[in-house]
């Protein structure tokens, strides 16, 4: 194609010019031919893009976006003197698809401020996608109000996108309200709601919705069935997964690659690698997702050699690995401390231009730290052009696990200075670092900083870390007061943690109270009996030790008698 010959600018007929340009750009989009697209763009710049109006500018933006050049798409948009709702929608959508969510939201704000263009359904859908990607819940709610004011709330496509935004931001209640309020629900809406529950581990809710969907006479497609299989993975129900797959066979979707991938993933999550391998072998078409899932299955089972063999087979089949593939392999190298294999995978990462990916970088950092290679971990960490909270947390956790607690706390300080906000994982990593060196004040400072300043809601795990910090620092009573204040009488880990510190410091009185709390939750807890036995033994309390062993035998026997009694009562009741 020679755009210079086919374009034919200038000519007397504007409509003729428009037709030629539109045809050429559509061809470039279909073929992803950016070279020809650039030639068309250069001619349009020469003769003036605005000569053919904002519609041609829109096609140029779409062409550059589809061909993967967001920079040029943004440049074209900025050069347009005349912008309509289509050109605004094209550039917002282009930035959202490229995961430039904040810029997409800024563009939407600019569009509203121009007071020239009123957003339509396509604009709302694109900007909601950006809100979901940026986890911008407050802005999403504001746009929801604008959708309602614009009378778009009954549109099924917008409703589904709105539902997706709420679910991605973790607000399933709001998502389901949107679902309930839609006057008409088609396949796309049902599938979106089923997928939302599956993504958040609410597998039973997904399955329940599926049965309701069938009752309404709506048949699922391959996307719906893959979401249902994901739901079965979440609840580790192989039985339900097999039922869904039987339905997929009946509907003719058993050859679908996304259904096959979801089925393999379900078997992997249910720890049945043999079944996963059987489905994998039977699949005629395999993509990078298929290979990555089966590799992750071998990783989950701890089979390094099997994972590496599948990785080699993947490369021989002509399928290029992606970031998820490398993250799985690096995770296995971390658990097995296979530094040689990890170095080899690192080399492959460099060759595949994946080293700079933030998730891969985090996995590399963690792998090197887990294998005791602090120098390479720091080297990878420092070279990463973009560090997310996950990257920082990986570095903090890795350093803490390797005994470099002081460095971990320094990394947290650096994280603060960059403006990256910590999350729950960061808090646990940081508290772990503080706990291992017994930094009572430092641990509380970090806890207060993150929970109050950064508005992170502490979980039971966070408070257990505080208990550990107090215990290591010798503040056993304070740790007990914290557990009592939290009304954590069912917090098995918290009381066991404190009991272990009582054992280390020979505190019999507090140890007994901790032991009683553990027995309240789990009277057969072996760890608690071992720790309490050690406390009595260290204190030379022979009689108490003997009583403890006797009570342990009695409890075990009592459990048997209870079961017999229960069985007898059931028999009597049914007679």
C-alpha positions in Angstrom: 0.0 0.0 0.0 1.3 3.4 -1.0 -0.6 6.0 1.1 0.9 8.8 -0.9 -0.7 7.5 -4.1 -4.0 6.4 -2.6 -4.7 9.4 -0.4 -4.8 11.8 -3.3 -4.7 15.1 -1.3 -5.7 17.7 -2.2 -8.7 17.2 -4.4 -11.8 19.2 -5.1 -14.2 16.8 -3.3 -13.9 16.8 0.5 -16.1 13.7 0.8 -13.8 11.9 -1.6 -10.8 12.8 0.5 -12.7 11.7 3.6 -13.6 8.3 2.1 -10.0 7.7 1.0 -8.5 8.6 4.4 -11.1 6.6 6.3 -10.5 3.5 4.1 -6.7 3.7 4.5 -6.9 4.2 8.2 -9.3 1.3 8.6 -6.9 -0.9 6.7 -4.0 0.2 8.9 -6.1 -0.6 12.0 -7.1 -4.1 10.7 -3.5 -4.9 9.7 -1.9 -3.1 12.6 0.3 -1.4 9.9 1.7 1.5 11.9 4.2 2.4 9.1 1.5 3.1 6.6 -0.5 4.8 9.3 2.3 7.2 10.0 2.6 8.0 6.3 -1.1 8.9 6.2 -0.7 11.0 9.3 2.3 12.9 7.9 0.2 13.8 4.8 -2.7 14.9 6.9 -0.5 17.1 9.0 1.0 18.6 5.8 -2.5 19.4 4.4 -4.1 20.0 7.8 -5.9 17.4 9.8 -8.8 19.7 10.5 -9.5 20.0 6.8 -11.4 16.7 7.1 -12.7 17.3 10.6 -12.5 15.6 14.1 -13.8 12.3 12.7 -10.5 11.7 10.8 -8.6 12.7 13.9 -10.6 10.1 15.8 -9.6 7.4 13.3 -5.9 8.5 13.6 -6.1 8.2 17.4 -7.7 4.7 17.1 -5.0 3.6 14.6 -2.1 4.7 16.8 -3.8 3.2 19.9 -4.4 -0.2 18.2 -0.9 -0.2 16.9 0.5 0.3 20.4 1.7 3.9 20.1 -0.1 5.8 22.8 2.4 8.7 22.6 1.5 9.4 19.0 -2.2 8.9 19.7 -2.0 11.6 22.5 0.0 13.9 20.1 -2.7 13.7 17.4 -5.4 14.5 20.0 -3.4 17.5 21.3 -3.0 18.8 17.7 -6.7 18.7 17.0 -8.3 22.2 17.0 -11.8 20.7 16.7 -12.8 17.9 19.1 -16.1 16.0 19.3 -17.4 13.4 21.6 -15.9 10.7 19.4 -12.3 12.1 19.5 -12.6 12.5 23.3 -13.9 9.0 23.7 -11.1 7.6 21.5 -8.3 9.2 23.5 -9.8 8.4 26.9 -10.3 4.8 25.8 -6.8 4.6 24.4 -5.2 5.7 27.7 -7.5 3.4 29.7 -6.5 0.4 27.5 -2.9 1.2 27.9 -3.4 1.3 31.7 -2.7 5.0 31.9 -5.7 5.3 34.1 -4.9 8.6 35.8 -4.3 10.4 32.5 -7.6 8.9 31.2 -9.4 10.4 34.2 -7.6 13.7 33.8 -8.8 13.8 30.1 -12.4 13.2 31.2 -12.1 16.1 33.6 -10.8 18.3 30.8 -13.7 17.2 28.6 -16.2 18.2 31.2 -14.4 21.5 31.8 -14.5 22.4 28.1 -18.4 22.5 28.4 -18.5 21.8 24.6 -19.0 18.1 24.6 -21.5 16.0 26.6 -20.3 12.5 27.5 -22.2 9.6 25.9 -22.4 6.0 26.8 -19.1 5.0 25.2 -17.3 7.8 27.2 -18.9 6.6 30.4 -17.8 3.0 29.8 -14.2 4.1 29.0 -13.9 6.3 32.1 -15.4 3.7 34.3 -12.8 1.2 33.1 -10.2 3.8 34.1 -11.8 4.1 37.5 -11.6 0.4 38.0 -8.0 0.2 36.9 -7.0 3.1 39.2 -9.2 1.8 42.1 -10.7 5.3 42.1 -13.9 4.5 43.9 -14.8 8.0 44.9 -14.5 9.3 41.3 -16.4 6.2 40.1 -19.3 7.1 42.4 -19.3 10.6 41.1 -19.5 9.3 37.5 -22.3 7.0 38.6 -24.2 10.1 39.6 -23.5 11.7 36.2 -24.7 8.5 34.5 -28.0 8.7 36.5 -28.4 12.4 35.6 -27.8 11.6 32.0 -30.4 8.9 32.0 -27.9 6.1 31.1 -28.6 4.0 34.2 -30.8 1.6 32.4 -28.3 0.8 29.6 -27.1 -2.8 30.1 -23.6 -2.2 28.8 -23.0 0.8 31.0 -24.6 -1.0 33.9 -22.3 -4.0 33.4 -19.3 -1.6 33.3 -20.5 0.1 36.4 -20.9 -3.2 38.1 -17.3 -4.2 37.1 -16.0 -0.9 38.5 -17.6 -1.5 41.9 -16.5 -5.1 42.1 -12.9 -4.3 41.1 -12.8 -1.7 43.9 -14.0 -4.4 46.3 -17.5 -3.1 46.8 -19.6 -6.1 45.9 -22.7 -4.8 47.7 -22.8 -1.7 45.4 -22.1 -3.9 42.4 -25.1 -6.2 43.2 -27.3 -3.1 43.8 -26.5 -1.9 40.2 -27.3 -5.5 39.0 -30.6 -5.5 40.9 -31.6 -2.0 39.6 -31.1 -2.9 35.9 -34.6 -3.3 34.3 -33.2 -5.7 31.7 -30.5 -8.2 32.3 -28.9 -10.0 29.4 -26.1 -12.5 29.2 -23.4 -9.7 29.6 -24.9 -8.5 32.9 -25.3 -11.9 34.4 -21.8 -12.9 33.4 -20.4 -9.7 34.8 -22.0 -10.4 38.2 -21.0 -14.0 38.2 -17.5 -13.0 37.4 -17.4 -10.4 40.1 -18.3 -12.9 42.8 -15.8 -15.4 41.4 -13.0 -12.9 41.4 -13.6 -12.1 45.1 -13.7 -15.8 46.2 -17.5 -15.8 46.6 -17.8 -19.1 44.6 -21.1 -20.2 46.1 -22.7 -16.8 45.2 -21.5 -17.2 41.6 -23.0 -20.7 41.4 -26.3 -19.5 42.9 -26.5 -16.7 40.3 -25.8 -19.2 37.5 -28.8 -21.3 38.6 -31.0 -18.1 38.7 -29.7 -17.1 35.3 -30.8 -20.5 33.9 -34.2 -20.1 35.5 -34.6 -16.8 33.6 -34.0 -18.7 30.4 -30.5 -17.2 29.6 -27.9 -19.6 28.4 -24.3 -19.1 29.3 -21.4 -18.6 26.9 -17.7 -19.6 27.2 -16.9 -16.5 29.2 -19.7 -17.3 31.7 -18.5 -20.9 32.0 -14.9 -19.9 32.5 -16.0 -17.6 35.4 -18.0 -20.5 36.9 -15.0 -22.7 36.8 -13.0 -20.0 38.5 -15.7 -19.9 41.2 -15.3 -23.6 41.7 -11.5 -23.0 42.0 -12.1 -20.5 44.7 -14.1 -22.9 46.8 -11.9 -25.8 45.8 -15.0 -27.8 44.7 -13.9 -30.3 42.1 -17.3 -31.8 42.1 -19.1 -28.6 41.1 -16.3 -27.9 38.6 -16.9 -31.2 36.9 -20.6 -30.5 36.8 -19.9 -27.1 35.1 -17.6 -28.7 32.6 -20.2 -31.4 31.8 -22.5 -28.5 31.0 -19.8 -26.9 28.8 -19.5 -30.2 26.9 -23.3 -30.3 26.4 -23.2 -26.7 25.1 -20.3 -27.4 22.7 -17.8 -25.2 24.6 -15.4 -28.0 25.6 -13.0 -27.1 22.8 -13.0 -23.4 23.9 -9.5 -22.4 25.0 -10.7 -20.1 27.8 -12.9 -22.9 29.2 -10.0 -25.3 28.9 -7.7 -22.9 30.7 -10.3 -22.3 33.5 -10.7 -26.1 33.9 -6.9 -26.7 34.1 -6.7 -23.8 36.7 -9.6 -25.4 38.7 -7.8 -28.7 38.9 -4.5 -27.0 39.8 -6.3 -25.0 42.6 -7.9 -28.3 43.8 -4.4 -29.8 44.0 -5.1 -32.5 41.4 -2.2 -32.0 39.0 -2.8 -35.3 37.2 -6.3 -34.2 36.1 -4.8 -30.8 35.1 -2.2 -32.5 32.9 -4.8 -34.7 31.3 -6.9 -31.7 30.2 -3.7 -29.9 29.1 -2.7 -32.8 26.9 -6.1 -33.1 25.4 -6.3 -29.4 24.5 -5.6 -28.9 20.8 -4.9 -25.2 21.1 -2.8 -23.8 23.8 -1.8 -20.2 24.4 0.6 -18.5 26.9 -2.1 -18.6 29.6 -2.5 -22.4 29.2 1.2 -23.0 29.6 1.5 -20.6 32.5 -1.3 -22.3 34.4 0.2 -25.8 34.0 3.6 -24.5 35.0 2.1 -22.8 38.1 0.5 -26.2 38.9 4.0 -27.8 39.0 5.2 -24.9 41.0 2.3 -25.3 43.5 3.3 -28.9 44.0 7.0 -28.0 44.4 8.1 -29.8 41.2 10.9 -27.6 40.0 12.2 -30.0 37.3 8.7 -30.6 36.0 8.0 -26.9 35.8 11.3 -26.3 33.9 10.5 -29.1 31.5 7.1 -27.6 30.7 8.8 -24.3 30.3 11.2 -25.7 27.7 8.3 -27.4 25.9 6.5 -24.1 25.8 9.4 -22.4 24.1 9.8 -25.3 21.7 6.1 -25.0 20.7 6.7 -21.4 19.7 4.7 -19.8 22.5 6.5 -16.8 24.1 6.4 -16.7 27.9 4.9 -13.7 29.6 5.4 -12.1 33.0 3.1 -14.5 34.8 5.1 -17.5 33.6 8.3 -16.0 34.9 6.7 -15.0 38.2 5.6 -18.6 38.8 9.0 -20.0 38.1 10.8 -17.4 40.3 8.3 -18.3 43.1 9.4 -21.9 42.9 13.0 -21.0 42.9 12.3 -18.9 46.0 10.7 -21.8 47.9 13.4 -24.3 46.9 16.3 -21.8 47.1 17.4 -23.0 43.7 19.7 -20.1 43.0 21.3 -21.6 39.8 17.9 -22.1 38.2 16.9 -18.6 39.4 19.9 -17.0 37.7 19.1 -18.9 34.5 15.5 -17.6 34.5 16.8 -14.1 35.2 18.9 -14.4 32.0 15.8 -15.4 30.1 13.9 -12.5 31.6 16.5 -10.1 30.2 16.4 -11.8 26.8 12.6 -11.6 26.7 12.6 -7.9 27.9 10.6 -8.7 31.0 13.0 -7.7 33.7 11.5 -4.2 34.1 8.0 -5.5 34.7 7.0 -4.5 38.2 5.6 -8.0 39.2 8.6 -9.8 37.7 10.9 -7.4 39.5 9.2 -8.0 42.8 9.5 -11.8 42.3 13.2 -11.5 41.4 13.9 -9.4 44.5 12.1 -11.9 46.7 13.8 -14.9 45.0 17.3 -13.4 45.5 16.6 -12.5 49.1 15.1 -15.9 49.9 18.3 -17.5 48.4 20.5 -15.2 50.6 21.8 -13.1 47.7 21.3 -9.6 49.1 23.6 -7.9 46.5 21.6 -9.1 43.4 18.3 -8.4 45.2 19.3 -4.8 45.7 20.7 -4.5 42.2 17.3 -5.6 40.7 15.4 -3.4 43.1 17.4 -0.3 42.3 17.2 -0.8 38.5 13.4 -1.1 38.5 12.1 2.1 36.8 8.8 1.9 38.6 8.2 0.5 42.1 4.7 -0.3 43.4 3.7 -1.0 46.9 4.1 -4.7 46.1 7.8 -4.1 45.1 8.6 -2.1 48.2 6.8 -4.7 50.4 8.7 -7.6 48.8 12.0 -5.8 49.6 11.0 -5.1 53.2 9.7 -8.7 53.8 12.7 -10.3 52.2 15.2 -8.3 54.2 13.3 -9.0 57.4 13.2 -12.8 56.7 17.0 -12.8 56.1 17.7 -11.1 59.3 18.4 -7.6 57.9 15.7 -5.9 60.0 17.6 -2.6 60.2 17.9 -2.4 56.4 14.2 -3.3 56.1 13.2 -0.3 58.2 15.5 1.9 56.1 13.8 0.7 53.0 10.5 1.6 54.5 11.8 5.1 55.2 12.8 5.4 51.6 9.4 4.2 50.5 7.8 7.0 52.6 9.9 9.6 50.8 8.8 8.4 47.3 5.2 9.0 48.2 4.1 5.3 47.8 1.4 4.5 50.3 1.9 1.2 52.2 -0.8 -1.4 52.4 -1.7 -4.3 54.7 1.1 -6.4 53.4 3.6 -3.7 54.0 2.4 -3.4 57.6 2.8 -7.1 58.2 6.4 -7.1 56.7 7.3 -4.0 58.7 6.0 -5.3 61.9 7.8 -8.6 61.3 11.0 -6.7 60.9 10.4 -4.7 64.1 9.5 -7.9 65.9 12.6 -9.8 65.1 14.8 -7.1 66.7 12.4 -6.4 69.5 11.8 -2.8 68.6 8.8 -2.0 70.7 8.7 1.7 70.1 9.7 1.4 66.4 7.0 -1.2 65.8 4.3 0.9 67.4 5.5 4.0 65.5 5.2 2.0 62.2 1.8 0.6 63.3 0.4 4.1 64.2 1.9 5.7 61.0 0.3 3.2 58.6 -3.0 2.7 60.4 -3.7 6.3 61.2 -1.9 8.4 58.6 -2.2 6.0 55.7 -5.7 4.8 56.7 -4.9 1.1 56.5 -7.3 -1.0 58.5 -5.4 -3.4 60.8 -6.3 -7.0 60.7 -5.9 -9.8 63.3 -2.5 -10.6 61.7 -1.3 -7.1 62.3 -2.2 -7.3 66.0 -0.5 -10.7 66.3 2.6 -9.0 64.9 2.3 -6.4 67.7 1.9 -9.2 70.2 5.1 -10.8 68.8 7.0 -7.4 69.1 5.9 -6.9 72.7 6.8 -10.5 73.5 10.3 -10.2 72.0 10.8 -7.0 73.9 9.8 -8.6 77.1 6.5 -6.7 77.5 4.4 -9.8 78.1 1.6 -8.2 80.2 1.2 -5.5 77.6 0.8 -8.2 75.0 -1.9 -10.0 77.1 -3.7 -6.7 77.7 -3.8 -6.1 73.9 -5.3 -9.5 73.3 -7.9 -9.1 76.1 -8.7 -5.5 74.9 -9.4 -6.9 71.4 -11.6 -9.6 72.9 -9.4 -12.0 71.0 -10.4 -15.1 73.0 -10.7 -17.0 69.8 -7.4 -15.7 68.3 -5.5 -19.0 68.4 -2.3 -17.6 66.8 -2.1 -14.6 69.1 -2.4 -16.6 72.3 0.1 -19.3 71.0 2.5 -16.5 70.1 2.3 -15.1 73.6 2.6 -18.6 75.1 5.8 -19.2 73.2 7.3 -15.9 74.6 6.2 -17.1 78.1 8.1 -20.3 77.5 11.2 -18.3 76.4 11.1 -16.1 79.5 9.9 -18.8 82.0 6.7 -17.0 82.9 4.6 -19.7 84.5 1.6 -17.6 85.7 1.0 -15.8 82.4 1.8 -19.0 80.5 -1.1 -20.8 82.3 -3.5 -18.0 81.3 -2.4 -18.2 77.7 -2.7 -22.0 77.7 -6.3 -21.8 79.1 -7.2 -19.4 76.2 -5.8 -21.8 73.6 -7.6 -24.7 75.2 -10.8 -22.7 74.9 -10.4 -22.6 71.2 -8.7 -26.0 70.6 -8.4 -28.4 73.5 -6.3 -30.8 71.4 -3.7 -28.3 70.3 -0.4 -30.1 70.4 1.8 -27.0 70.2 0.2 -25.5 73.3 0.7 -28.7 75.3 4.3 -28.9 74.2 5.0 -25.2 75.2 3.2 -25.6 78.5 5.1 -28.8 79.3 8.4 -27.0 78.6 7.4 -24.2 80.9 6.6 -26.6 83.8 9.8 -28.6 83.1 12.0 -25.5 83.2 10.4 -24.5 86.5 10.8 -28.0 87.9 7.0 -28.2 88.5 6.9 -32.0 88.3 3.4 -32.4 89.7 1.9 -29.8 87.4 3.7 -31.4 84.5 2.2 -34.8 85.4 -1.3 -33.3 85.7 -0.9 -31.7 82.3 -0.1 -35.0 80.7 -3.0 -36.7 82.5 -5.4 -34.0 81.4 -4.2 -34.3 77.9 -4.9 -38.1 77.8 -8.3 -37.4 79.4 -9.2 -34.8 76.8 -8.4 -37.2 74.0 -10.4 -40.0 75.6 -13.2 -37.6 76.3 -13.4 -36.7 72.7 -13.9 -40.3 71.8 -16.6 -40.7 74.5 -18.3 -37.5 73.3 -18.5 -38.9 69.8 -19.9 -42.2 71.0 -22.5 -40.4 73.1 -23.5 -38.2 70.2 -23.9 -41.3 68.0 -26.1 -43.0 70.6 -28.3 -39.9 70.9 -28.8 -39.8 67.2 -29.7 -43.5 67.1 -32.2 -43.0 70.0 -33.7 -40.0 68.3 -34.2 -41.8 65.0 -35.7 -45.0 66.6 
